[in-house]
Amino acid sequence: MFVAEAAVSSIFDLVLEKLVAAPLLEYARRQNVEATLQEWRRILLHIEAVLTDAEQKQIRERAVKLWLDDLKSLAYDMEDVLDEFNTEANRQILIHGPQASTSQVHKLIPTCFAACHPTSVIFNAKVGGKIKKITRELDAVAKRKHDFHLREGVGGLSFEMEERLQTTSLVDESSIYGRDAKKEAIIQFLLSEKASRDNGDNGVSVVPIVGMGGVGKTTLAQIIYNDKRVESHFDTRIWVCVSDRFDVTGITKAILESVTHSSTDSKNLESLQNSLKNGLNGKRFFLVLDDVWNEKPQNWDALKAPFRAGAQGSMIIVTTRNEDVASIMRTTASSHHLDVLSYEECRLLFAKHAFAHMNTNIRQKLEPIGEKIVRKCRGLPLAAKSLGSLLHTKQDENAWNEVLNNDIWDFPIEQSDILPALYLSYHYLPPNLKRCFAYCSIFPKDYKFEKRNLVLLWMAEGLLGGSNGEKIIEDFGHQSRRIFLSKKISNLLLPTLKCLRVLSLAHYHIVELPRSIGTLKHLRYLDLSRTSIRRLPESITNLFNLQTLMLSNCDSLTHLPTKMGKLINLRHLDISDTSLKEMPMGMEGLKRLRTLTAFAVGEDRGAKIKELRDMSHLGGRLCISKLQNVVDAMDVFEANLKGKERLDELVMQWDGDATARDLQKETTVLEKLQPHNNLKELTIEHYCGEKFPNWLGEHSFTNMVSMQLHDCKNCSSLPSLGQLGSLKELSIMRIDGVQKVGQEFYGNIGSSSFKPFEALEILRFEKMLEWEEWVCREIEFPCLKELCIKICPKLKKDLPKHLPKLTKLEIRECKQLVCCLPMAPSIRELMLVECDDVVVRSAGSLTSLASLDIRNLKEMPPILHNLTSLKHLDIRYCDSLLSCSEMGLPPMLERLQIFTVPF
């Protein structure tokens, strides 16, 4: 937790920001208490001036560290109180409007202010006591700083944030120095006959690489893993990051998924190990287990059980810091111990990152300082690389000297897992990034962050700041205020968590929340995803500060609280995959929403679609369902979907089970549902109007990449989708009124410069029961890769003549289709189910086919011998087939499957 402990300055920034924020400042001015807040701010600014020096001295001086701990605790208390003030100020604005009078808010001032300002009156004795306590402690802490002779104005470097890439088995070998000898020694052993003979009792050799943190164990394993000799010697290679939790089931699952190249949801070790045994059977495999900490032999014995199935010569490399771990796992006489780099090797590595593209004159000035920094890296490549990257944009000698002379270099490595050089990288982060980084320390090692959710958590804790917090998903991509509860929530527990900002109950079997949830006035983030909750208590609408409410996959949730509109600070509401029947009235109050995944149009007492009008910041995905409940089509116009420019994906749903349908009204409703031209994905389902609106095929939708038109049974023609120049995927399903797909589908093909569907890659027609003709012989579809036509029983003609990039074609249950397949020089996969003999015979010209699946044919035409590239052949339910020899099997065939054929 050393990183988290060093973030006092970042917490201070947050408190200082709140002390000058509106409407809190305006609230203070009206009650003549601004001077009190300004006094707090003045003291904090004086303390802040010495914080940088204090954070460096805490490494050597325990008294300074204790002072910083007290200061951090006080800062958190101040933030909580200021948050309560801000909440009350905003609540009064909500109730009385922005010009709330002095008399209306006069009662809100705490007693502690009354001591300084006689005009103030009692708000809450408990809060007033907190303020008095904070004021006393603030004075005391400010006086104590003089005991440490702290210097003011000690600066720090400022660095821009760079996105950190995930570690994989891939590596840039041009950035590696000093490991050639060790690499060659290990590779020679891996490829040797001796290694095959000396396999352990499980038939696999285990080679440990041991060394301290940052010395380059993982890098060495990476360059061995990617060596061409290793790649060609083994049948399969697997890379697994193990880390400090040796989860036998999880590691087995990761190895299995790498071997089979497919994911599995199984958590049963017996099943996983049997599958892995089958996957490794007879294969010479190479496995890297990176960063192992396990010291329990029984865990290793359990993991290695399936490895015996591998072929002779299979190898495992283990990287670890601990020789005891290596001794448990190795089959060799000794481990490969990795030493630090020589000074010259370390200097070259540092220089590669620090001096890249730097002016020669500037480099000459900085090189002497850099050489001294390299000596302090003690030969650790991770330290040299980190500091080189840290300094490479800094061309000021003072900045380099500041790193060279920093006290952090004297921090003993044995007291922390953080190398001094790496801690320096953290130390010089900007304050706002420092507090975000420190927050991540509460998660387990190797925890996989989901970017969007992490940003929402940062926002809930106030780590993004007041100004940044208003940005869309807030453009950025204290443990005591964050809780993940696994036990039953009781009315006794929640009221005790007064300062809670984040509460996650996701995945737990809870069916209800206690009413006391409404007392958590500081709560910003509430996650109830994948629970069995049925209803939310009305008290949840008292959570004035709530910003994120996650309810996805709550299958039993049918209603939201009736006063949801009170949550005016709510920005992200995820109600996808719930059973909500309608939205409550008053949703128009949620004007700050950035995310609203679903909106079910209500009936008599539910929300009307026009309540979306002022949600101008909505982005991401929005599904509008139960559109048959729209009474007045003008409500749709007022919803102003055309003005919601940040929406990426829009789903428009009518209820397919609804009986009384007004076809004319539905036509008008869809016409007025026109979205903004920035939309990328559109789905229309169960629409019963008789035609599609003209906007659906407008070429102005330049960002539209995906469209689905499903169950629009009364439309007799398709919109001009060929005009959508960026459309990549199109699915058309169950549009029973369509008999012919012709020129109207392509758009303005009269123009010589216009090419319809110029970007389309995937096209699907499915269950078009009345479709008879497709006019398409002259249409190019220049980018089409996949074409699927399923269950179109009346389709007689036609198919495109030439599809140059088609790789996959499926035609299923189109018995009346009598035409040749397209010329497709790139095709790899073909499935034909219940097709006419003419269609099947034409497949013989597709010589690039690698996979052919044929089903329900009367007879098998003699085409297979033409398919010289065919590797996989599936024949199912072809009852007339009597022998394989009559088919004339292709020469490259690797797999043949025949089902339900009489012999």
Residue pairs with C-beta under 8 A, 6 or more apart in sequence:
1 441
2 416
2 418
2 423
3 418
3 423
3 426
3 437
3 438
3 441
4 438
4 439
4 441
4 442
5 65
5 68
5 69
5 72
6 55
6 58
6 426
6 427
6 434
6 438
7 72
7 434
7 435
7 438
8 51
8 54
8 55
8 68
8 71
8 72
8 75
9 48
9 51
9 52
9 55
9 431
9 434
10 431
10 432
10 434
10 435
10 438
11 72
11 75
11 76
11 79
11 435
12 44
12 47
12 48
12 51
12 75
13 431
13 432
13 435
13 465
14 75
14 79
14 435
14 462
14 463
14 465
15 44
15 75
15 78
15 79
15 82
16 41
16 44
16 45
16 48
17 465
17 466
18 24
18 79
18 82
18 83
18 86
18 466
19 37
19 40
19 41
19 44
19 82
20 41
21 86
21 466
23 86
23 89
23 90
23 93
23 98
24 37
24 82
24 85
24 86
24 89
25 34
25 37
26 89
27 85
27 88
27 89
27 92
27 105
27 108
28 34
28 36
28 37
30 102
30 105
31 102
31 105
31 106
31 108
31 109
31 113
31 117
31 119
31 120
32 117
32 119
32 120
33 109
33 113
33 116
33 117
33 120
35 116
35 117
36 113
36 116
36 117
40 78
40 135
40 138
43 138
43 139
43 142
44 138
46 142
47 71
47 141
47 142
47 145
49 152
49 153
50 145
50 150
50 151
50 152
50 154
52 154
52 155
52 156
53 150
53 151
53 152
53 154
54 64
54 67
54 68
54 145
54 148
54 150
55 68
55 427
56 154
56 406
56 407
56 408
56 427
57 64
57 148
57 150
57 407
58 64
58 65
58 68
59 407
59 408
59 410
59 411
60 407
60 410
61 148
63 147
63 148
64 148
64 150
67 141
67 144
67 145
67 148
70 137
70 141
71 141
74 134
74 137
74 138
74 141
76 478
76 480
76 481
77 130
77 133
77 134
78 134
78 138
79 462
80 499
80 522
81 127
81 130
81 131
81 134
83 462
83 522
83 545
84 127
84 521
84 522
87 521
87 522
87 544
87 545
88 108
88 123
89 105
89 108
90 544
90 569
91 544
92 100
92 104
92 105
92 108
93 100
94 544
94 568
96 104
96 105
106 120
106 121
107 121
107 122
107 123
108 123
109 117
109 120
109 121
109 122
109 123
110 120
110 122
110 123
110 124
110 127
110 128
110 131
111 120
111 122
111 123
111 124
111 125
111 128
112 128
112 129
112 131
112 132
112 135
113 120
113 128
113 131
114 120
114 121
114 122
114 128
115 132
122 128
155 402
156 402
156 427
156 428
157 390
157 394
157 399
157 402
157 403
157 428
158 428
158 430
159 390
159 393
159 428
159 429
159 430
160 393
161 430
161 433
167 218
167 241
168 239
169 222
169 225
169 226
169 237
169 239
169 288
170 222
170 226
171 219
171 222
171 223
171 226
173 223
173 226
175 349
175 352
175 353
175 385
176 216
176 219
176 223
177 341
177 345
177 346
177 348
177 349
177 381
178 341
178 342
178 345
178 381
179 216
179 219
179 220
179 223
182 220
182 336
182 338
183 220
183 223
183 224
183 227
185 336
186 207
186 209
186 220
186 224
186 317
186 336
187 224
187 227
187 229
187 230
189 195
189 207
189 332
190 207
190 224
190 230
190 233
190 286
190 315
191 229
191 230
191 233
195 205
195 313
195 315
196 205
196 312
196 313
198 205
198 331
198 332
199 205
199 312
199 313
199 314
199 331
200 206
200 331
202 304
202 305
202 307
202 308
203 307
203 308
203 310
203 312
203 314
204 304
204 307
204 308
204 310
204 314
204 315
204 316
204 331
205 314
205 315
205 316
205 331
205 332
206 315
206 316
206 317
206 318
206 329
206 330
206 331
206 332
207 315
207 316
207 317
207 318
207 330
207 332
207 335
207 336
208 317
208 318
208 319
208 320
208 325
208 326
208 329
208 330
208 332
208 335
208 336
209 217
209 220
209 221
209 317
209 318
209 319
209 320
209 335
209 336
209 338
210 217
210 319
210 320
210 321
210 322
210 323
210 326
210 335
210 336
210 337
210 338
211 217
211 321
211 337
211 338
211 339
212 321
212 380
213 321
213 382
213 417
213 419
214 380
214 381
214 382
214 383
214 419
214 422
215 338
215 339
215 340
215 379
215 380
215 381
215 382
216 338
216 341
216 381
216 382
217 290
217 291
217 319
217 320
217 321
217 338
218 290
218 291
218 319
219 381
220 319
220 338
221 288
221 290
221 317
221 319
224 230
224 317
225 237
225 239
225 286
225 288
225 317
230 237
230 286
231 237
233 284
233 286
234 284
234 285
234 286
234 314
234 315
235 283
235 284
235 285
235 311
236 259
236 280
236 283
236 285
236 286
237 285
237 286
237 287
237 288
238 255
238 258
238 259
238 285
238 286
238 287
238 288
239 258
239 287
239 288
239 290
240 251
240 254
240 255
240 258
240 287
240 288
240 289
240 290
241 290
241 291
241 446
242 251
242 289
242 290
242 291
242 292
242 293
242 294
243 291
243 293
243 445
243 446
244 291
244 293
244 445
244 446
245 444
245 445
245 446
246 292
246 293
246 294
246 296
246 299
246 303
248 269
248 299
248 302
248 303
249 267
249 269
249 272
251 289
251 303
252 269
252 272
252 273
252 276
252 303
252 306
253 264
253 266
253 267
253 272
255 276
255 287
256 264
256 272
256 275
256 276
256 279
257 263
257 264
259 276
259 279
259 280
259 285
260 275
260 279
264 272
264 275
266 272
266 275
269 302
273 305
273 306
274 306
276 306
277 306
277 308
277 309
278 309
280 306
280 307
280 309
280 310
280 314
281 309
281 310
282 309
282 310
282 311
283 310
283 311
283 314
284 310
284 311
284 312
284 313
284 314
285 310
285 311
285 314
285 315
286 314
286 315
286 316
286 317
287 307
287 314
287 315
287 316
287 317
288 316
288 317
288 318
288 319
289 316
289 317
289 318
289 319
290 319
291 319
291 320
292 318
292 319
292 320
292 325
292 329
293 320
293 321
293 322
293 325
294 300
294 325
294 328
295 322
295 324
295 325
295 328
296 328
297 328
300 328
300 329
307 314
307 316
316 329
318 325
318 326
318 329
318 330
320 326
323 335
326 335
327 335
339 379
340 346
340 378
340 379
340 380
341 349
341 379
341 380
341 381
341 384
342 379
343 374
343 375
343 379
345 379
346 374
346 377
346 379
346 380
346 381
346 384
347 370
347 371
347 374
347 384
349 381
349 384
349 385
349 388
350 370
350 373
350 374
350 377
350 384
350 385
350 387
350 388
351 367
351 370
351 388
352 388
353 384
353 385
353 388
353 389
353 392
354 366
354 370
354 387
354 388
354 389
354 391
354 392
355 363
355 366
355 367
355 370
355 392
356 392
358 366
358 392
358 395
359 395
362 395
365 397
366 395
366 397
366 400
369 397
369 400
369 401
369 404
370 391
370 400
372 404
373 387
373 391
373 400
373 403
373 404
374 384
376 404
376 409
376 420
376 421
377 383
377 384
377 387
377 421
380 419
380 421
382 419
382 421
382 422
383 419
383 420
383 421
383 422
384 421
386 421
386 422
386 425
387 403
387 421
387 424
387 425
390 403
390 424
390 425
390 428
391 399
391 400
391 403
394 400
403 424
403 428
406 424
406 427
408 420
408 423
408 424
408 427
409 420
409 424
410 420
411 420
411 423
413 419
413 420
416 423
418 426
426 434
426 437
429 437
432 463
432 464
432 465
432 468
435 463
436 458
436 463
436 464
436 476
439 457
439 458
439 461
439 463
440 449
440 454
442 479
442 482
443 449
451 477
452 473
452 477
454 477
455 464
455 473
455 474
455 476
455 477
456 525
456 547
456 548
456 572
457 482
457 502
457 525
458 464
458 474
458 476
459 469
459 474
459 524
459 525
459 547
459 548
459 571
460 501
460 502
460 524
460 525
460 547
460 548
461 478
461 481
461 482
461 501
461 502
461 524
462 469
462 501
462 524
464 474
464 476
468 474
468 475
468 476
472 594
472 617
472 619
472 646
473 594
473 595
473 619
480 499
481 499
481 500
481 501
481 502
481 522
482 500
482 501
482 502
483 497
483 500
483 502
483 503
483 504
484 504
484 505
485 503
485 504
485 505
485 508
486 508
488 510
489 505
489 510
489 513
489 514
490 514
491 514
491 515
491 516
494 514
494 516
494 517
494 519
494 520
495 516
495 519
497 503
497 520
498 519
498 520
498 521
498 522
499 522
500 520
500 522
500 523
501 522
501 523
501 524
501 525
502 523
502 524
502 525
503 520
503 523
503 525
503 526
503 527
504 525
504 526
504 527
505 527
505 528
505 531
506 527
506 528
506 529
506 530
506 531
506 550
507 529
507 530
507 531
508 531
509 531
509 532
510 528
510 531
510 532
510 533
511 531
511 532
511 533
511 534
511 556
512 533
512 534
512 535
512 537
513 528
513 533
513 536
513 537
513 540
514 537
515 537
515 538
515 539
516 539
517 523
517 537
517 539
517 540
517 543
518 537
518 539
518 540
518 541
518 542
518 543
519 539
519 542
520 543
521 542
521 543
521 544
521 545
522 545
523 543
523 545
523 546
524 545
524 546
524 547
524 548
525 546
525 547
525 548
526 540
526 543
526 546
526 548
526 549
526 550
527 548
527 550
528 549
528 550
528 551
528 554
529 550
529 551
529 552
529 553
529 554
529 574
530 552
530 553
530 554
531 554
532 554
532 555
532 556
533 551
533 554
533 556
533 557
534 556
534 557
534 558
535 557
535 558
535 559
536 557
536 560
536 561
537 561
538 561
538 562
538 563
540 546
540 561
541 561
541 563
541 564
541 566
541 567
542 566
543 567
544 566
544 567
544 568
544 569
545 569
546 567
546 569
546 570
547 569
547 570
547 571
547 572
548 570
548 571
548 572
549 567
549 570
549 572
549 573
549 574
550 572
550 574
551 557
551 573
551 574
551 575
551 578
552 574
552 575
552 576
552 577
552 578
552 597
553 576
553 577
553 578
554 575
554 577
554 578
554 579
555 577
555 578
555 579
556 579
557 575
557 578
557 579
557 580
558 578
558 579
558 580
558 581
559 580
559 581
559 582
559 584
560 575
560 580
560 583
560 584
561 584
562 584
562 585
562 586
563 584
563 586
564 583
564 584
564 586
564 587
564 589
564 590
565 584
565 585
565 586
565 587
565 588
565 589
565 590
566 586
566 589
567 589
567 590
568 589
568 590
568 591
568 592
569 592
570 590
570 592
570 593
571 592
571 593
571 594
571 595
572 593
572 594
572 595
573 590
573 593
573 595
573 596
573 597
574 595
574 597
575 596
575 597
575 598
576 597
576 598
576 621
576 623
578 598
580 598
580 600
581 600
581 606
582 600
582 601
582 602
582 603
582 606
582 607
582 626
582 629
583 599
583 600
583 601
583 602
583 606
583 607
583 611
584 602
584 606
584 607
585 602
585 605
585 606
585 607
585 608
585 611
586 607
586 611
587 599
587 607
587 611
587 612
588 610
588 611
588 612
588 613
588 614
588 615
590 596
590 615
591 614
591 615
591 616
592 617
593 615
593 617
593 618
594 617
594 618
594 619
594 620
594 646
595 618
595 619
595 620
596 615
596 618
596 622
597 620
597 621
597 622
597 623
598 622
598 623
598 624
598 625
599 607
599 609
599 612
599 622
599 623
599 624
599 625
600 606
600 625
600 626
601 607
601 608
601 609
601 624
601 625
601 626
601 627
601 629
601 630
602 608
602 626
602 629
603 629
606 629
608 630
608 631
608 635
609 624
609 627
609 630
609 635
609 636
609 638
609 639
610 635
610 636
610 638
610 639
611 639
612 618
612 624
612 639
612 640
612 641
612 644
613 638
613 639
613 640
615 644
616 640
616 643
616 644
617 646
618 644
618 646
618 647
619 646
619 647
619 648
620 646
620 647
620 648
620 649
621 647
621 648
621 649
621 650
621 651
622 644
622 647
622 649
622 650
622 651
623 650
623 651
623 653
624 650
624 651
624 652
624 653
624 673
625 651
625 653
625 655
626 653
626 654
626 655
627 652
627 653
627 654
627 666
627 669
627 673
628 654
628 655
628 658
628 661
628 666
630 636
630 665
630 669
633 665
633 668
633 669
633 672
634 672
636 669
636 672
636 673
637 672
639 673
641 647
641 650
641 673
641 674
641 675
641 676
642 674
642 675
642 676
643 676
644 675
644 676
645 676
645 678
646 678
647 675
647 676
647 678
647 679
648 678
648 679
648 680
648 681
649 679
649 680
649 681
649 682
649 683
650 675
650 679
650 681
650 682
650 683
651 682
651 683
651 685
652 670
652 673
652 682
652 683
652 684
652 685
652 687
653 683
653 685
653 686
654 661
654 666
654 685
654 686
654 687
654 688
655 686
656 685
656 686
656 711
661 688
663 688
663 689
663 690
663 714
664 689
666 687
666 688
666 689
667 689
667 690
667 691
667 693
669 689
670 684
670 687
670 689
670 692
670 693
671 693
671 695
674 693
674 695
675 682
677 698
677 700
677 701
677 702
677 703
678 703
679 701
679 703
679 704
680 703
680 704
680 705
680 706
681 704
681 705
681 706
681 707
682 704
682 706
682 707
682 708
683 707
683 708
683 710
684 708
684 709
684 710
684 712
685 708
685 710
685 711
685 712
686 710
686 711
686 712
687 711
687 712
687 715
688 712
688 713
688 714
689 712
689 714
689 715
690 714
690 715
690 716
690 737
691 715
691 716
691 717
692 709
692 712
692 715
692 717
692 718
692 719
693 719
694 719
696 719
696 720
696 721
697 719
697 720
697 721
697 722
697 723
697 724
697 747
698 723
699 723
699 724
699 725
699 747
701 724
701 726
702 725
702 726
703 726
704 724
704 726
704 727
705 726
705 727
705 728
705 729
705 759
706 727
706 728
706 729
706 730
707 721
707 724
707 727
707 729
707 730
707 731
708 730
708 731
708 733
709 718
709 731
709 732
709 733
709 735
710 731
710 732
710 733
710 734
711 733
711 734
711 735
712 734
712 735
713 734
713 735
713 736
713 737
714 736
714 737
715 735
715 737
715 738
716 737
716 738
716 739
717 737
717 738
717 744
717 745
718 732
718 735
718 738
718 741
718 744
718 745
719 744
719 745
720 744
720 745
720 746
720 747
720 748
721 727
721 730
721 745
721 747
721 757
722 745
722 746
722 747
722 749
722 756
722 757
723 747
723 748
723 754
723 756
725 758
725 759
726 759
727 757
727 759
727 760
728 759
728 760
728 761
728 762
728 783
729 760
729 761
729 762
730 760
730 762
730 763
730 764
731 762
731 764
731 766
732 764
732 765
732 766
732 768
733 764
733 765
733 766
733 767
733 768
734 766
734 767
734 768
734 769
735 768
736 768
736 769
736 770
737 770
738 768
738 770
738 771
739 770
739 771
739 772
739 773
740 771
740 772
740 773
740 774
740 775
741 771
741 773
741 774
741 775
741 776
742 773
742 775
743 749
743 775
746 756
746 757
746 779
747 754
747 756
748 754
749 756
755 780
755 782
756 779
757 763
757 779
757 781
757 783
757 784
758 782
758 783
759 783
760 781
760 783
760 784
761 783
761 784
761 785
761 786
762 784
762 785
762 786
763 781
763 784
763 786
763 787
763 788
764 786
764 787
764 788
764 789
764 790
765 771
765 788
765 789
765 790
765 792
766 788
766 789
766 790
766 791
766 792
767 790
767 791
767 792
768 791
768 792
768 795
769 791
769 792
769 793
769 794
770 794
771 792
771 794
771 795
772 794
772 795
772 796
773 795
773 796
773 797
773 798
774 795
774 797
774 798
774 799
775 798
776 798
776 799
776 800
777 798
777 800
777 801
778 801
779 800
780 800
780 802
781 800
781 803
782 804
782 805
783 805
784 800
784 803
784 805
784 806
785 805
785 806
785 807
785 808
786 806
786 807
786 808
786 809
787 800
787 803
787 806
787 808
787 809
787 810
787 822
788 809
788 810
788 812
789 795
789 810
789 811
789 812
789 814
789 817
790 810
790 811
790 812
790 813
790 814
791 812
791 813
791 814
792 813
792 814
792 817
793 813
793 814
793 815
793 816
794 816
795 814
795 816
795 817
796 816
796 817
796 818
797 817
797 818
797 819
798 819
799 817
799 819
799 820
799 821
799 822
800 822
801 822
801 823
802 822
802 823
802 824
803 822
803 823
803 824
803 827
804 824
804 825
804 826
805 826
806 822
806 824
806 826
806 827
807 826
807 827
807 828
807 829
808 827
808 828
808 829
808 830
809 821
809 822
809 824
809 827
809 829
809 830
809 831
810 830
810 831
811 817
811 831
811 832
811 833
811 835
811 839
812 831
812 832
812 833
812 834
813 833
813 834
814 834
814 835
815 834
815 835
815 836
816 836
817 835
817 836
817 839
818 836
818 838
818 839
819 838
819 839
819 842
820 838
820 839
820 842
821 830
821 839
821 842
821 843
821 845
821 846
823 845
824 846
824 848
825 848
826 848
827 846
827 848
827 849
828 848
828 849
828 850
828 851
829 849
829 850
829 851
829 853
830 843
830 846
830 849
830 851
830 852
830 853
831 852
831 853
831 854
831 855
832 839
832 840
832 843
832 853
832 854
832 855
832 857
833 853
833 854
833 855
833 856
834 855
834 856
834 857
835 857
837 857
837 858
837 859
837 861
840 854
840 857
840 861
840 863
841 861
841 863
843 849
843 852
843 863
843 867
844 861
844 863
844 866
844 867
845 866
846 867
847 866
847 867
847 868
847 869
848 869
849 867
849 869
849 870
850 869
850 870
850 871
850 872
851 870
851 871
851 872
851 873
852 867
852 870
852 872
852 873
852 874
853 874
853 876
854 860
854 874
854 875
854 876
854 878
855 874
855 875
855 876
855 877
855 878
856 876
856 877
856 878
857 878
857 880
858 880
859 878
859 880
859 881
860 875
860 878
860 880
860 881
860 886
860 887
862 887
862 888
864 870
864 873
864 887
864 888
864 889
864 890
865 888
865 889
865 890
866 890
867 890
868 890
868 891
868 892
869 890
869 892
870 890
870 892
870 893
871 892
871 893
871 894
871 895
872 893
872 894
872 895
873 889
873 890
873 893
873 895
873 896
873 897
874 897
874 898
874 899
875 881
875 896
875 897
875 898
875 899
875 901
876 897
876 898
876 899
876 900
877 899
877 900
878 901
879 900
879 901
879 902
881 887
881 898
881 901
884 896
884 898
889 896
